């Protein structure tokens, strides 16, 4: 993903209501609501695949839910996953369900992993308000080990 191309994160609520606090929080962090015709088509074509069975079970139990998902292609989706996690944390913070320090990196404004891309060095105003996440130390070998380039 290039620095110029922002990931498109989508949200779907069981019973979307423009005035709800959760809907407002989702909009505040830049989540877009999935179009109803797309939802209907996906449910019809892929009803047995995730996330539809669990969403159907929640609906049958009368449990309200919000699904946050991101469209991603095969390949390196680190930036996409970090963007989604940041937006989820942003919604939770706006709902008062987590502290503003949760998931925050110490002064980091972008995500960089050796071998992979890096986040935009100039985040939008909306992105700047979202928490910046630290890459877990277990990801150190995500792109394999480094090598001495002077050998070649």
N, C-alpha and C positions, 0 to 999 in steps of 0.2 A: 504494500500500500504506500503510495507516495505521500509526502508531507502535505501536499495540496488537497488530496482527496480525503475528506472526512468520512469516517464510517457512519452508516445510516443505521441507527438503533431504533427499533420499533417496540411499541407496547400495545398490549391488548388487555382490556378490562372486561370482566364478565358482564357488568352492566354499566357501560360508560355513562358518566354524568358530568357535564361540563363544570358543574359547581362543586364537585367533591374535592376535598383537600388532596387526596392522592392523585387525582387527575391533574390538579394544578401543579403539584410537585413534579409530576412526570413532564408536563409542558415546560416547567421552569428550567429543567436540566436539558431540554432539547429533544425529548423523546417524541416520536411521531406515532399517532395511532394508526394501526393497520386498517386498510380499507375493508369494509364489511364484505364486499364481493370477493376479495382475496381470502378472507377468513372462511367464507362459505365454500369456495372452491377447494381450499386446502383440506377442510374437514371432509368434504365429499371424496376427494381423490386419495387422501392419506389418513383416513380415519383411524387406522390401527397403529400408525407410527407416532412416536413422541412428537409433540406434547399432548396430542388430542385425547388419549385414553385417561390420563390423569386429570385433565381439565374437565372431561365429561364426568369423572367420578366426583370431583369437587362440586360441580354444578348439581349433581344428583343429591349431594349432601347439603346443598344450600350454602356452601362456603364460598364467600367472595374471593376472587383472586385477581392478580395482575400478572400477566406474562410479559417478561422483557426478553427480547431476542434480538439477534443481529444477523444480517445476511452476510455470509462470508464464503469465499471460494476456497478450493484446496490450496494448500501452500502455507506460508507463514502467516498465521492469524494472531500473533502475539499482540499486535497493536489493537486489533479488533476486540480481543478478549479483555485487554486492559481498559479500553474505552467503555465497554459494557459494564465492567466491574465499577469503574469510576462513576458512571451514571447511576447505577444501583445504589452506591454509597451516597451519592448526591441526593437521591430521592429519600433514602433512609434518614439522612441528616435533616432534610426539610420537614420530615414527618416527626422529628424529635426522637427517633429510634436508635440513634448512635451519635457519639460525640463528633465534633468537627475534626478532631485529631485522628479519628479512626482511619487507618490505611494511609495516612499522610507520610510522604517521604520527607526527609529532612532537607528542606529547601530545594528539592528537585522540581524542575518545571517540565521535564520531558523524560521519556522512558527510553533507555538505550540498552541493547543487549548485543554483545560482541557477535558479529556475523549477521545480525539482523538489522532492520531499519531502526530509526529513532523517531520519536514523537516530534510533532511540529515545534520548532524553537520559538514560534510566536503564536501562542494559543489565542483563540478568540476570547472575547469577554465572557461568554457562556462557559467555555472550557476552563478558563482561569478560575472560575468559582468552584469547579469540581475538585475533589480530592485527587492528589497525585499519588499513585501507588508505587510501592517498591517491588522490584522483581525479586521473587524468593531466591535465596542462595542455592536452592536445589536446581535452579535453571542454569547454573554456571556452564554446564556441558550441553546446553540445548542445541547448539550448532556444531558440536564436536569439539575436540581439543584443538588449541592453536598449535602452530608449527613454526619452526624457524625458517622464515622465507629466504634467508641468505643461502640455504641449501640449493635453491633453484636459480 
